[in-house]
Amino acid sequence: MADTVFKVEELERNALNLRREFEAAEPFQHLVVDDLLNLAPAAGNAFPDISWPWWNEMRDRYQQNKRFCSDLDLIPEPFRALIRELSGPRFLRVLEQITGIKQLLPDPYLLGGGLHLSGPGGILSPHTDFHYYRALNLYRRINLLVYLNDGWTLQDGGCLSLCDKQGRAVKTVVPDWGKVVIFRTDDRSVHGFPVPVAQGKWRRSVALYYYTAAETDSFSGDETTYWREHGQQAGVVRKSRFLAYRGLLNLSRFISMWAHAVNPNVGRVGR
């Protein structure tokens, strides 16, 4: 195995051009780079399979047949080393250069991140992520995804969709081996993989999120994940509960937007 598992030097050499690409991307600022791992696809054999006892499982309609592990002490090598490299000073410096966001911080607890595994029929409904991280009093700014799927194709499903504000896919990313996606995450960055993973396939990735201590100048979300697709609601009780959910969620978002607008400290600290 190479001294490092991630080719950060490639990003450093091309940081200026990558910054331009990131800023010009649609439907929101993002970057897709191929082959950024100093690991052959055979390293994927070390990725835990479905029988691994340390998986946590998502059990809702928005994230079907999905498992994750956010405990760095349990994550096996070389993926533990990958997470450490992507949380270290050298990578943070180049990530700041590419995104233009200064003073980025990694999450030592990997909340919502770490190893992700989605099996046959698995989906991640289009959504925008939570912005405020109350436990650390931080603000989420950047998502980074490293894909670990050798020979993956569009027909295997589970491809990342980057969507416009209406939830329509503008760009599709096939999650094949060594591909890295970096994108700004806020109230407008709708993403997910709504096309189910094909039978017999397992979608593997590492997910990391980066934060700042300072709030954004414009409203970028609150503590809630906002799902854009909800499926059909059958039955009077279920429909009533869903309508109540939508109403309360809209009220919560409205209050959060106004709280952001009246905060006298917003806009006083540079990015």
Secondary structure, 3 states (H helix, E strand, C coil): CCCCCECHHHHHHCHHHHHHHHHHCCCCCEEEECCCECCCHHHHHHCCCCCCCCCEEEEECCEEEEEEECCCCCCCCCHHHHHHHCCCHHHHHHHHHHHCCCCCEECCCCCCCEEEEEEEEEEEEEEECCCEECCCCEEEEEEEEEECCCCCCHHHCCCEEEECCCCCEEEEECCCCCCEEEEECCCCCEEEECCCCCCCCCEEEEEEEEEECCCCCCCCCCCCCEECCCCCCCCHHHHHHHHHHHHHHHHHHHHHHHHHHHCCCCCCCCC
